């Protein structure tokens, strides 16, 4: 097989492949790739067997992440929970993997990381397993009553009713005001979990680049924003990607209320599944939360080929491990730290 390298941000054939391939997701959309490039400076490219002028029938998309702090590597794709290879024949995957391994070794990059949802590991061509996650997906093809019955009685159904009794107000859209309120809740939540918030520019670029395929949902109590979710749309699938809340109002059921709104509106628009993303096995609270929504879980395995001759980033990783020192900083400083460091994470 001849393998060609294309730029999915400029190749006019990319959008058709991303829109029509059955394994494609919102992470394959040009908007996601453009937001990565604008925010973090990552350079996306795709491998394909299609020569110039031929219709794209397959592709494997990656980004080159270049960092003086954590090294240079290839990731498919940064900040995406998963990224399927868009192949016509799964048996073609070994040739793409061989090309990537050779390129990684030749250029002395740290590693190439591959994040498939469905492709199994095969000792003949796959890169070694690096880490496992728990992946959740909610089937919403049943009636609203059937979907509601799969939800945990206390954690969701009762809290949805509580939110309705509290007369929480609800808004959905992509306005600047919604984005500001969304980001405030994201910073609150990330601080609570001792995680750096993503840069504000990342969310602004997602909204600008993905357009109608991204929506922010916000719940309020007496005009105060108390919970929010950001979801990505692709065909008959929706990805719940980010969520945040004000812990002082958790008893009002804002987050279960928003999930129920997301389910109702997704079903009404023809969506069949809601992708709840990955969770680390060391985060049992998040896994239980997604279990109680009624989602099905399975293991999600990432694969890496490491270049044995590349330098490791032990010093950098040690520095990143000391992030907890900065969680006493004001919100603006915490956001600035996220802006500086997130581009090195990829």
N, C-alpha and C positions, 0 to 999 in steps of 0.2 A: 504493500500500500504506500502511495506517495502521500506524505503529510504536509499540509500547507498551513501557514500561520496567517491569520487575518485579524483585523481590528474590529471588534463588534460595535464600537462607537461610530465607525465610519462606513463599514460595509453595509450596503443597502439590503443585503440578503438576510441580515441577522434577525430583524424583527419578525419576518415571516416564520423562520425556524423556531424562534422563541414562542411565538403565538400558537403554532400548530403542533409542535412535537408533544406527544402524550406525557413525556417525562419532565417537561419544562415546568418551572414554577416562577413566582414573582422574582426570585433571585436571579433568573436568567434575563429578565427584562432590561432593555437598554437603560431605563431610568435608574435602576439599582446600580448598574455599572458606572453610569455617569455620576451618580452621587458619591460613589467610592472615589472616583477620580478627582472630583471637585474638592471633596472634604479632606482626603488623606494623601492625594497625589499618587495613588496606586495606578499602575498601567495595565489595563485589561487586554488580554489577547485570547484567541481561540484557535484550537487545532482542528483541522477538518481534512477530509479526503477529497473535497471538492476543489477543483482548480478554478482560477479566475474565470468568471463568465458562466460557470456551471451553477445550477441550483444547489443550495446547501442541503445536504441530506443527513449530515451528522456534524457534531462539534463537541469539543470539550473546552469549556471556558475557564480561565484562570486569571489571577492578578499577580504581578510581580510586586512584592513588598520589599522595598529597599530601606534599610534602617541602620544607622551607625550604632544604634543601641542594642538591637536584637538580631542584626544580620539580614542578609538578603535571602528570600525564599519565594517559592511559588505556592499560592493557596487557591483552592477552588471551592468556595470563594470566601474572601474575608468577611467576617461578621454575619455570614449566612449560616443558618443552622444545618443546612444540607445543600448539596448541589449535584444533581444527577448529570452524568454524561448524556448528551443528546445523540444517541446512536441509532442508526438504522438496523444494525445487527450487533447484538451484545458480544458476539465472537470477535468483533473488531477491537474491543477494548485493549487486549494485550499489546497491540502495535502502538497505540497511544501511550500506554504506560512505559513501554521500552523507550520511546522517544523522550519522554519526560525524564526518566532516570538518567539517560545518557546526557541530556542537556544539563541537568542538575550537577552531575559529576564533572562535566567538561568545564562549566563555569564556576565550579566550587561554591555553589549556593548551599545554604545550610540544609534545606530539605524541600521536597515537594509534598504538599498535603492534599489529600483527596477525600471529599466528604459525601459519599454516595448514600442514598436511602435504601436502595434495593439490591445493588450489585454485591454478590458474595465475594469473600476473599478467595483467591486461588494462588496456591504456592508458586505456580509457574510464572506468574506475571505481576501479582499484586505487590504493593509496597507494604511493609510490615505494619501490623496494627499498632496504633499509638495510644488511643484512649477511647473509652466507651461512654455513651450518654444514654439517658432514658428519653425516648421520643413519644409524644402523645398526639393522637389525631382523633377528632370527634366527628362521627357520622351524623349528619343532620338530614338524611333523606327521609326519615320518618315524619310523622305529624308532630306539631308543637307539643301536644300532650305526651307523645311517646318520648320525645327528647327530654322533656321536663322530668318525666318519671325516672330517667336514668341518673339524674342529678341527686346528690346526697341531700337527704331531707333537712338536716340541721344547717349544713354549711352553705347550701345554695337555695333550696326551695323556700325555707323560712326566711332567709335573708332577702330574697327577692320580694316576698310579701311585705317584709319590714320596710324595704326601700319604697314600695308603693304607698304604704301607710304614711311614711314620712314625707311623701309627695316630693321626692327628689326630682329636680328638673334635669333635662337631658338635652344635649346638643351634639350634632355631628357635622363635620366639615373639615376645611383646611385653612381657615382664616388665620391672620397673624395673631389675633387675640387668643384663639384656641391653641395655637402653637405655643404662645407664651405661657398660658396656664398649664398646658401639658408639660412643658419643660420644667416649670416650677415643681410639679408633683414628681417628675422623674428624679430631680435632684434630691428632694426629700426622701424618696424611696431608696435611692442608691446610697445616700449617707446612712440611712437606717441599717442597711445591710453591709455597710463598710465596703462599698464598691465605688469606684470613680464614675461620675456621670459622663455619658458621651458628650462630645462638644455640641453646643446648640446648632452650629452650622450643619452638622450631620442631618438633623431632623429638618432644618430649613431646606437643605438640598434634596432630601427625599421628597418633600412636598412639591418642590419646584420641578424635579426631574420625573417623578412618577405620576404626577397629575391626579386624575380621577382614580387611579389604582391604589391610592393611599388615602385613608380616612382616620381622623382623630375623633374619638367619642369621649364625652366629658359629662360627669354627673356633678350636680351642685346641690347644696343645701343652703337655702336662703341666700342665693347668689354666690356663695363661696365654693370654689372648685374643690372637690373632695376625692375624686377618683377619675382615672383616665386610661384609655387603651388606644394604641395605634395598630391598625391592621392593614395588610397588603392584599390586594385582590389579583387573582390570575385565573381566568376562565371560570371553572366551577369550584374553585378552591379559594379559601381565605386563610391568610397566615396571621395569627395573633403574634405580633412581634415585640411590642413594648407595652408595659403597663406601670402605673404609678398611683400612689394614694397618700392621703394624709391620715396617719395612724390615729389621730384624735377622733376620727369619724368612722372608724372601722365598724362600729356597732350598728351603723345605719345601713349597712349592706350595699355600699356604693359599687364595689367591684363585681359581686354577683349580679347586681342589677345591670351593669354595663355588658357583662358576658351574655346575659339573656337578651338584651337589645341587639347585640352583635349576631346572635343566633337567629333571632326573629327576622332581622333585616336581610341577613345572608340567605336564609331559606327563601324569602320573598323574591330575591333576585336570581334564584336558580342555583345557588351554591349547594354542593353536596357534601363537602367536608371542610372542617376548620382545623387547620394545622396549628397545634399549640406549641410547637417547637421542642427544643431539647432542654433537658434538665440534668445537671450533674448528679451522679449517684450519691455524692456527699451533701446533697441538698434535699433531704427527705421531706421537708415541709412543702417545698414546691411540687414535688412529685405527688404527694398526697392531695394537694390542692387541685392538680390537674386530674387525678384519679376521680375526685369527687364531682368534677364537672360531668363525668360519665364518659371520658375519653378512653380509647384503647391505647395501651402502651406497648412498646417494643424497644429492643436495643438498637442504638444507632452508633456505628463504629466508624471512626476516622482512620485513615491510613496515611503513613508517611514513609517516604524513602529518604533516609538521611545520608548526606554526603560525609563519609568518614574523614575526608581531608579538610573539611571546612572547620573554621573555628567555632567553638561553642560560645554562648553568650552568658556564661555563669555570672560574671560580675554584673551584667545588666539585669539578669533575672533576680539576683540578690537585691539589687536596688529596687526593682519593682515590688518585691515582696515586702518592702518597708512602707508601702503606701499608707498603712493604717495611721502613721504619724500625722497625716495631713487632714484627718477627718474632723478636727476641731476648727478648721479654717472656715471663714464665711463662705456662703454659697458662691459668690463671684470668684473667689480664689479657688474653690474646689472645682468649679467649671473650667477655670483656666488650666488647672492641672490636668483635667481630662482632655482638653484641647491639645496640650503639649504632648501627652503620653499615649493617647489612643492610637495615633498613626503608627506607633512602634509595635502595636499588639497584633494587628491583622489577623 
